[in-house]
Protein backbone atom coordinates (compact mmCIF):
# COMPACT_ATOMS: atom_id res chain seq x y z
CA UNK A 1 0.00 0.00 0.00
CA UNK A 2 1.56 3.25 -1.15
CA UNK A 3 1.40 6.13 1.32
CA UNK A 4 2.23 9.41 -0.36
CA UNK A 5 2.29 13.10 0.14
CA UNK A 6 0.68 15.12 -2.65
CA UNK A 7 0.36 18.77 -3.59
CA UNK A 8 -2.99 20.03 -4.90
CA UNK A 9 -3.77 23.47 -6.26
CA UNK A 10 -5.77 25.68 -3.92
CA UNK A 11 -8.42 26.22 -6.57
CA UNK A 12 -8.85 22.44 -7.04
CA UNK A 13 -7.35 22.62 -10.51
CA UNK A 14 -5.90 19.27 -11.57
CA UNK A 15 -2.13 19.44 -11.48
CA UNK A 16 -0.43 17.84 -14.47
CA UNK A 17 2.82 16.38 -13.05
CA UNK A 18 3.55 14.00 -10.18
CA UNK A 19 6.97 12.82 -8.95
CA UNK A 20 6.98 10.02 -6.37
CA UNK A 21 9.56 8.07 -4.40
CA UNK A 22 8.78 5.06 -2.23
CA UNK A 23 9.81 1.72 -0.78
CA UNK A 24 8.08 -1.62 -1.12
CA UNK A 25 7.72 -5.00 0.52
CA UNK A 26 8.40 -7.82 0.18
CA UNK A 27 11.55 -7.96 -1.98
CA UNK A 28 10.19 -10.37 -4.60
CA UNK A 29 13.65 -11.18 -6.02
CA UNK A 30 14.49 -13.02 -2.80
CA UNK A 31 11.65 -15.52 -3.17
CA UNK A 32 12.25 -17.05 -6.60
CA UNK A 33 11.68 -20.79 -6.92
CA UNK A 34 15.19 -21.16 -8.39
CA UNK A 35 16.80 -19.77 -5.21
CA UNK A 36 14.59 -21.91 -2.98
CA UNK A 37 15.43 -25.10 -4.87
CA UNK A 38 19.14 -24.46 -5.48
CA UNK A 39 20.54 -22.62 -2.47
CA UNK A 40 18.18 -22.66 0.49
CA UNK A 41 19.20 -26.16 1.62
CA UNK A 42 22.95 -25.39 1.58
CA UNK A 43 24.82 -25.13 4.93
CA UNK A 44 24.78 -21.73 6.68
CA UNK A 45 22.34 -20.29 4.14
CA UNK A 46 21.22 -16.71 4.79
CA UNK A 47 19.59 -13.99 2.72
CA UNK A 48 19.27 -10.22 3.19
CA UNK A 49 17.80 -7.67 0.81
CA UNK A 50 17.34 -3.97 0.15
CA UNK A 51 14.29 -2.40 -1.40
CA UNK A 52 12.50 -2.46 -3.65
CA UNK A 53 12.79 1.29 -4.15
CA UNK A 54 10.36 3.02 -6.49
CA UNK A 55 10.70 6.31 -8.38
CA UNK A 56 7.75 7.47 -10.49
CA UNK A 57 7.06 10.39 -12.82
CA UNK A 58 3.50 10.83 -14.14
CA UNK A 59 1.93 13.36 -16.50
CA UNK A 60 -1.86 13.70 -16.58
CA UNK A 61 -3.14 15.28 -19.81
CA UNK A 62 -6.69 14.97 -18.46
CA UNK A 63 -8.48 13.76 -15.32
CA UNK A 64 -8.77 10.08 -16.29
CA UNK A 65 -5.39 9.34 -17.90
CA UNK A 66 -1.82 9.46 -16.65
CA UNK A 67 1.36 8.40 -18.48
CA UNK A 68 4.92 8.34 -17.23
CA UNK A 69 8.08 6.46 -16.30
CA UNK A 70 8.59 4.21 -13.27
CA UNK A 71 11.97 2.96 -12.03
CA UNK A 72 11.94 -0.03 -9.65
CA UNK A 73 15.17 -1.21 -8.01
CA UNK A 74 15.95 -4.07 -5.63
CA UNK A 75 18.97 -6.04 -4.45
CA UNK A 76 19.86 -8.96 -2.20
CA UNK A 77 22.90 -10.68 -0.71
CA UNK A 78 22.96 -14.46 -0.23
CA UNK A 79 25.50 -16.43 1.82
CA UNK A 80 26.12 -20.16 2.13
CA UNK A 81 29.00 -22.55 2.87
CA UNK A 82 30.66 -25.06 0.56
CA UNK A 83 33.07 -27.80 1.72
CA UNK A 84 35.32 -27.48 -1.32
CA UNK A 85 38.45 -25.59 -0.33
CA UNK A 86 41.53 -27.81 -0.11
CA UNK A 87 44.12 -26.59 2.36
CA UNK A 88 47.32 -27.75 0.69
CA UNK A 89 49.33 -27.51 3.93
CA UNK A 90 47.05 -29.91 5.83
CA UNK A 91 45.46 -31.82 2.97
CA UNK A 92 42.01 -31.15 4.49
CA UNK A 93 38.96 -29.62 2.89
CA UNK A 94 37.89 -26.37 4.59
CA UNK A 95 34.50 -24.64 4.74
CA UNK A 96 34.35 -21.89 2.12
CA UNK A 97 31.84 -19.07 2.66
CA UNK A 98 30.23 -18.04 -0.63
CA UNK A 99 28.59 -14.62 -1.12
CA UNK A 100 26.25 -13.91 -4.03
CA UNK A 101 25.11 -10.32 -4.64
CA UNK A 102 22.39 -9.49 -7.14
CA UNK A 103 20.89 -6.15 -8.20
CA UNK A 104 17.96 -5.58 -10.55
CA UNK A 105 16.49 -2.37 -11.96
CA UNK A 106 13.42 -2.04 -14.19
CA UNK A 107 12.59 1.04 -16.29
CA UNK A 108 8.91 0.88 -17.20
CA UNK A 109 6.71 3.14 -19.29
CA UNK A 110 3.45 3.21 -17.36
CA UNK A 111 -0.13 4.25 -17.95
CA UNK A 112 -2.67 4.96 -15.19
CA UNK A 113 -6.44 5.01 -15.57
CA UNK A 114 -8.02 7.32 -12.96
CA UNK A 115 -11.61 6.36 -12.17
CA UNK A 116 -12.99 9.33 -10.18
CA UNK A 117 -13.73 12.55 -12.01
CA UNK A 118 -12.84 15.36 -9.55
CA UNK A 119 -15.65 17.53 -10.97
CA UNK A 120 -18.20 14.98 -9.74
CA UNK A 121 -16.51 13.46 -6.67
CA UNK A 122 -14.36 16.37 -5.51
CA UNK A 123 -10.58 16.63 -5.43
CA UNK A 124 -10.13 14.69 -2.20
CA UNK A 125 -10.22 11.11 -3.52
CA UNK A 126 -8.94 9.08 -6.45
CA UNK A 127 -9.03 5.42 -7.47
CA UNK A 128 -6.74 4.27 -10.27
CA UNK A 129 -5.25 1.23 -11.96
CA UNK A 130 -1.91 1.20 -13.75
CA UNK A 131 0.14 -1.02 -16.05
CA UNK A 132 3.80 -0.68 -16.98
CA UNK A 133 6.15 -2.39 -19.42
CA UNK A 134 9.81 -1.75 -20.13
CA UNK A 135 13.43 -2.85 -19.82
CA UNK A 136 15.08 -4.67 -16.91
CA UNK A 137 18.82 -4.75 -16.18
CA UNK A 138 20.72 -6.62 -13.47
CA UNK A 139 24.16 -7.48 -12.13
CA UNK A 140 25.37 -10.69 -10.45
CA UNK A 141 28.57 -10.82 -8.37
CA UNK A 142 30.00 -13.95 -6.70
CA UNK A 143 32.69 -13.91 -4.03
CA UNK A 144 34.27 -16.44 -1.68
CA UNK A 145 36.16 -16.56 1.61
CA UNK A 146 38.96 -18.21 -0.36
CA UNK A 147 38.92 -16.41 -3.73
CA UNK A 148 40.85 -19.15 -5.51
CA UNK A 149 37.91 -21.47 -4.78
CA UNK A 150 35.13 -19.17 -5.99
CA UNK A 151 32.43 -21.34 -7.60
CA UNK A 152 30.68 -20.63 -10.87
CA UNK A 153 27.12 -19.51 -10.08
CA UNK A 154 24.59 -18.93 -12.83
CA UNK A 155 20.92 -17.97 -12.76
CA UNK A 156 18.21 -18.63 -15.36
CA UNK A 157 18.60 -16.40 -18.41
CA UNK A 158 15.32 -14.49 -18.09
CA UNK A 159 14.12 -12.01 -20.67
CA UNK A 160 15.19 -8.43 -19.82
CA UNK A 161 11.59 -7.22 -19.67
CA UNK A 162 10.22 -5.07 -16.86
CA UNK A 163 6.56 -5.41 -15.87
CA UNK A 164 4.26 -3.96 -13.23
CA UNK A 165 0.57 -3.56 -12.49
CA UNK A 166 -0.98 -2.02 -9.38
CA UNK A 167 -4.29 -0.70 -8.04
CA UNK A 168 -4.26 2.48 -5.99
CA UNK A 169 -6.51 4.63 -3.80
CA UNK A 170 -5.62 8.25 -3.03
CA UNK A 171 -7.15 10.70 -0.56
CA UNK A 172 -6.23 14.34 0.07
CA UNK A 173 -6.79 15.24 3.73
CA UNK A 174 -5.89 18.93 3.17
CA UNK A 175 -6.06 20.99 -0.04
CA UNK A 176 -2.36 20.27 -0.65
CA UNK A 177 -1.43 17.13 1.28
CA UNK A 178 -2.70 13.60 0.77
CA UNK A 179 -2.08 9.89 1.18
CA UNK A 180 -2.55 6.94 -1.13
CA UNK A 181 -2.30 3.17 -1.01
CA UNK A 182 -1.06 0.98 -3.84
CA UNK A 183 -1.24 -2.79 -4.07
CA UNK A 184 -0.03 -5.05 -6.87
CA UNK A 185 3.08 -6.39 -8.57
CA UNK A 186 6.09 -4.08 -9.11
CA UNK A 187 9.10 -5.94 -7.63
CA UNK A 188 6.98 -5.78 -4.45
CA UNK A 189 3.38 -6.26 -3.43
CA UNK A 190 2.97 -3.26 -1.10
CA UNK A 191 4.64 0.17 -1.38
CA UNK A 192 4.89 3.27 0.79
CA UNK A 193 6.30 6.59 -0.36
CA UNK A 194 5.90 10.29 -1.00
CA UNK A 195 4.79 12.27 -4.04
CA UNK A 196 4.68 15.90 -5.17
CA UNK A 197 2.29 17.28 -7.80
CA UNK A 198 2.88 20.47 -9.75
JOKA-V155711 format. One line per field, one symbol per residue. phi: phi as a letter, one per 20 degrees, with the letter a starting at -180 (. if undefined). Layout:
BEGIN
phi=???
END
This chain:
BEGIN
phi=.decdcdcffemffeedccccbccbfffffdffffffedfefglfbbcbcnfdcccccddfbfdcccacddccbbbcdcbdceceeeffdmdedfcfdcddccbcdddecdddeedfffednefcbcbccbcbadccbbdcdcbgdgfdffedcdgeffedebbbbdcccbeecgccbcbdccqdambdcccacbcdb
END
